[in-house]
Amino acid sequence: MSKDALIANLRAQCDGPRDGALLRYALGDALLDAGDAAAATGELRHALRFDARYSAAWKLLGKACLALDDRAGAAEVWRQGIAVARERGDKQAEKEMGVFLRRVEREPGGG
C-alpha cells in the first residue's frame, strides 16, 4: 500500500466507530513518514485527547515538533511524555524521550 493510500484509508476511519488513540497515532505516524509534520502534529495531539497516557504518542509528537523546527515545543512535549511514561512504568519510552530531550537541550537553540 502506498503512503497516500494508507493515509487515505486511515483518514476514512476517523470519526467512525474505530476512531481512537491508536488510529490517530497510526495516522500521525503515516503523515510524519510522508513528510507532513504539521498534519502529523494535529493527529498526534488528537490521539492524546483520546488517551493522555499514550507514551508512544508523546514520543512521536516530540519528533513531529522537531521536524517543524519547534525545538522548544519538542522539549516540552518530551518532558510531559517522560512524566506520563514514568507514571505508567513505561521505562523504555521514558528512557528514549530522555535521550531525545537531552539531545535537543544540548544543541544551540534547544528547549
Secondary structure, DSSP 8 states (H G I E B T S, - for coil): --HHHHHHHHHHHTTSTT-SHHHHHHHHHHHHHTT-HHHHHHHHHHHHHH-TT-HHHHHHHHHHHHHTT-HHHHHHHHHHHHHHHHHHT-HHHHHHHHHHHHHHHHSTT--
